[in-house]
Amino acid sequence: MAKILVVDDSKKFQNVLSELLAPLGVQIITANNGVEGLRTLLDQFPTLVTLDQGMPKLNGFSMMKIMQLLGIKTPAVLITNSELAHSTYTDFDNLVGVCPKDQIRKRLLDIVEPALSASPRRTFSDFTYNLGPSELLDLLGKRDRRRILVVDNSLSTRRIIQKELEVTGLYEIYFANEGREGLFKAIMTRPDLIISDIEMPDLDGTAMAQILYILGHPLPIVFVSEKKNHQVLTDIRKLDGVRGFFDKDSLTSDSGKLAAKIAQILKLSDQDKTQVKESYAQVDLEKLVILDQAGILKEEP
């Protein structure tokens, strides 16, 4: 049976959409905001999703941007408060229609029915990421060591971190060259800790951390950076799961300090781990400040 995910902050409008879609014989699942919607999207694999453009903070357009970033091709219908041309949203190849709320009873089924009968597109795009031979063996083998994911676009920094951590023999180490690959590998490998650069092209470390929050993955993160931007450091402290910050210069000048800090972080008490998980489970839209600053929560195209 086809499944349609309805994402809207109004229970009343969820009911309206569910009533309109019922004749199609589909299963209707609902989400009350954008964060819950993205988590449900990845958990339930709906055939199609309707997105309310008027939701606060993480609205339908912002959800489309994150879906595009993750390469999620689930067909989507954007529900707007006013008449907007489909051509306004040409950047999104999975968008099958735009429908204003005051026209919903006349036009929704005409948009949804053809999309449901078309070939399924609920797959990731051809964005590629690779596991090296040692990473693949670790992932498939018995998990008897802690997993650490290193996300940095600098090969020299990755090698410095690798050298310092490998000598301990305590960790399986995975690598990503930039933030988007880091997202995929974090979801796939479920590391015990992420070590990430802040400044990266395409998707920086702080935005990556916020998207992991949106997706509900409570992963502790340590940031490394070449710059000491006090505003960035202030913003970092607002992120759930952040457990430390390292200046890249100290990685070479103070050998052993990173490994000691990582060992300390990974000795988190069960209570602390539970608190991190509970924090991610409680959707707080005010915690999306980093994505707001990065332009991902842009209100209009």
Rosetta blueprint (number, residue, H / E / L):
1 M L
2 A L
3 K E
4 I E
5 L E
6 V E
7 V E
8 D L
9 D L
10 S L
11 K H
12 K H
13 F H
14 Q H
15 N H
16 V H
17 L H
18 S H
19 E H
20 L H
21 L H
22 A H
23 P H
24 L H
25 G L
26 V L
27 Q E
28 I E
29 I E
30 T E
31 A E
32 N L
33 N L
34 G H
35 V H
36 E H
37 G H
38 L H
39 R H
40 T H
41 L H
42 L H
43 D H
44 Q H
45 F L
46 P L
47 T L
48 L E
49 V E
50 T E
51 L E
52 D E
53 Q L
54 G L
55 M L
56 P L
57 K L
58 L L
59 N L
60 G H
61 F H
62 S H
63 M H
64 M H
65 K H
66 I H
67 M H
68 Q H
69 L H
70 L H
71 G L
72 I E
73 K L
74 T L
75 P L
76 A E
77 V E
78 L E
79 I E
80 T E
81 N L
82 S L
83 E L
84 L L
85 A L
86 H H
87 S H
88 T H
89 Y H
90 T L
91 D L
92 F L
93 D L
94 N L
95 L E
96 V E
97 G E
98 V E
99 C E
100 P E
101 K H
102 D H
103 Q H
104 I H
105 R H
106 K H
107 R H
108 L H
109 L H
110 D H
111 I H
112 V H
113 E H
114 P H
115 A H
116 L H
117 S H
118 A L
119 S L
120 P L
121 R L
122 R L
123 T L
124 F E
125 S L
126 D L
127 F L
128 T L
129 Y L
130 N L
131 L L
132 G L
133 P H
134 S H
135 E H
136 L H
137 L H
138 D H
139 L H
140 L H
141 G L
142 K L
143 R L
144 D L
145 R L
146 R E
147 R E
148 I E
149 L E
150 V E
151 V E
152 D L
153 N L
154 S L
155 L H
156 S H
157 T H
158 R H
159 R H
160 I H
161 I H
162 Q H
163 K H
164 E H
165 L H
166 E H
167 V L
168 T L
169 G L
170 L L
171 Y E
172 E E
173 I E
174 Y E
175 F E
176 A E
177 N L
178 E L
179 G H
180 R H
181 E H
182 G H
183 L H
184 F H
185 K H
186 A H
187 I H
188 M H
189 T H
190 R L
191 P L
192 D L
193 L E
194 I E
195 I E
196 S E
197 D E
198 I L
199 E L
200 M L
201 P L
202 D L
203 L L
204 D L
205 G H
206 T H
207 A H
208 M H
209 A H
210 Q H
211 I H
212 L H
213 Y H
214 I H
215 L H
216 G L
217 H L
218 P L
219 L L
220 P L
221 I E
222 V E
223 F E
224 V E
225 S E
226 E L
227 K L
228 K L
229 N L
230 H H
231 Q H
232 V H
233 L H
234 T H
235 D H
236 I H
237 R L
238 K L
239 L L
240 D L
241 G L
242 V E
243 R E
244 G E
245 F E
246 F E
247 D E
248 K H
249 D H
250 S H
251 L H
252 T H
253 S H
254 D L
255 S L
256 G L
257 K H
258 L H
259 A H
260 A H
261 K H
262 I H
263 A H
264 Q H
265 I H
266 L L
267 K L
268 L L
269 S L
270 D H
271 Q H
272 D H
273 K H
274 T H
275 Q H
276 V H
277 K H
278 E H
279 S H
280 Y H
281 A H
282 Q L
283 V L
284 D L
285 L H
286 E H
287 K H
288 L L
289 V H
290 I H
291 L H
292 D H
293 Q H
294 A L
295 G L
296 I L
297 L L
298 K L
299 E L
300 E L
301 P L
